[in-house]
Amino acid sequence: MISGVLVKVISLTLLMAVGIVLILGIGTLFKGGKTSKKYSNKLMQLRVLLQFIAVIALVVFAYFFKN
């Protein structure tokens, strides 16, 4: 079984990954130009995917470690 410390590390890693991709996506959007056209939408799609994974992981962790 997964220990509580490992669950916290995985949760924080996922949440930090979402935050980093969000900041990169917003920065690219404000930068404008060719960079924005090329990467902004891809970064926001990656953010949505990471958010989905993070939410699913947190729900699973909450279900199995509710005590």
C-alpha positions in Angstrom: 0.0 0.0 0.0 1.1 3.5 -0.6 2.3 5.5 2.5 0.9 8.8 3.5 4.1 10.6 2.7 4.2 9.3 -0.8 0.6 10.4 -1.4 1.5 13.9 -0.2 4.5 14.0 -2.5 2.6 12.8 -5.5 -0.3 15.3 -4.8 2.1 18.2 -4.4 4.0 17.3 -7.5 0.9 17.1 -9.6 -0.4 20.5 -8.2 3.0 22.2 -8.8 3.1 20.8 -12.4 -0.3 22.3 -13.0 0.8 25.6 -11.6 4.0 25.7 -13.6 2.2 24.9 -16.9 -0.4 27.6 -16.1 2.2 30.2 -15.5 4.1 29.3 -18.6 0.9 29.3 -20.7 -0.1 32.8 -19.4 3.4 34.1 -19.9 3.4 32.8 -23.5 0.0 34.3 -24.1 1.1 37.8 -23.0 4.4 37.5 -24.9 2.5 37.4 -28.2 3.9 36.9 -31.6 4.8 33.6 -33.2 5.7 32.1 -29.9 2.1 32.7 -28.6 0.5 31.3 -31.7 2.7 28.2 -31.6 2.8 27.3 -27.9 0.0 29.1 -26.0 -2.8 26.7 -27.0 -0.7 23.6 -26.5 0.3 24.7 -23.0 -3.3 25.4 -22.0 -4.3 21.9 -23.4 -1.5 20.4 -21.3 -2.7 22.3 -18.3 -6.2 20.9 -18.7 -4.8 17.4 -19.0 -2.6 17.8 -15.9 -5.6 19.2 -14.0 -7.7 16.2 -15.0 -4.9 13.8 -13.8 -4.5 15.8 -10.6 -8.2 15.8 -9.7 -8.6 12.1 -10.4 -5.5 11.3 -8.3 -6.7 13.5 -5.4 -10.2 11.8 -5.5 -8.6 8.4 -5.5 -6.3 9.3 -2.7 -9.2 10.8 -0.7 -11.3 7.6 -1.2 -8.6 5.2 -0.2 -7.1 7.3 2.6 -10.2 8.7 4.2 -9.3 7.6 7.8 
